[in-house]
Amino acid sequence: MGCMPIQIMEITSYLSKGHHWKFPGNVQIKNHCLKVFPATHRHIAKKFIAIIEEQEKAPNCLTAGITYLIPKSGDSKEIIIYRPFTCLKTI
């Protein structure tokens, strides 16, 4: 592919911006743990590079989410006023 590989510093930067105790998903590893163990950042970068190179091999836990319909306002009996809201894993 013609994209630049993901750098460890990019992973560190994105993780530093994440909220500590957000929903971690099935893996149950909270952002706080990923932030304070920088040895994991190299492995995360490698996994994301592998997923970019072979997208069909991306694990379902990273691409699947739960979608809720949230009413914007007004009469909640009208389907047109709902917007989809999907909960994904923090990683």
URNORKA-V527780 format. One record per helix or strand of 3 or more residues. SS is the DSSP state (H for helix, E for strand). FROM is the first residue (numbers start at 1). TO is the last residue. If there is no record, write none. Layout:
BEGIN
SS_FROM_TO / SS_FROM_TO
END
This chain:
BEGIN
H_8_17 / H_31_36 / H_39_53 / H_55_57 / H_60_63 / E_66_71 / H_79_81 / E_82_87
END
